[in-house]
Amino acid sequence: MATETVDPVAADLAGSCVDAYGGAIGMPQLCGDWFPNQIFWLILTLIAIYLILSRVALPRIAAILAERQGTITNDIAAAEDLKAKAVEAEEAYNKALADARAEAQRIIAETRAEIQAELDDAIAKADAEIAAKSAESEKAIAEIRAGALEAVEAVAKDTAGALVAAMGGKADQDAVGAAVTSRLKG
């Protein structure tokens, strides 16, 4: 094996965080001699991240948020307009429905009046026909009564003549007729 020699000057230059062979002792991040170098790179990295975020990423995010807000605002306004139109349409529908109901009631009333007028005319015609038939019937009944009275008188005269003859008398047709006539009158 080869022997390694350590240069003491190099070991002094490396500091307290490096051993004699140039290897780190412990965790290099925690070595106090290297803090200025680490702080420099930390600040440089933070500035680079800040510039990238402030110049590129954040404006894009702000533009997207503004666009979303505008879209939401426009959608809400459109929804309110549609809601107002829906309310107007509902009011127009209700008005049309009420008008239709009123028109239907008017048509029903007119139809009822027409039907009632036709019914009244039909009843008047029927009453006139009934009255005419009743008059005809009364006339026919009067003729039948008159005929029946004449028939009763004729039968009464014949029966009275037959009774007188059956009792042994001679029936005088004029006397029998006068007796039957006086008796029928009252």
Long-range contacts (C-beta under 8 A, 24 or more apart in sequence): 149-184, 152-184, 153-180, 153-181, 153-184, 156-180, 156-183, 156-184
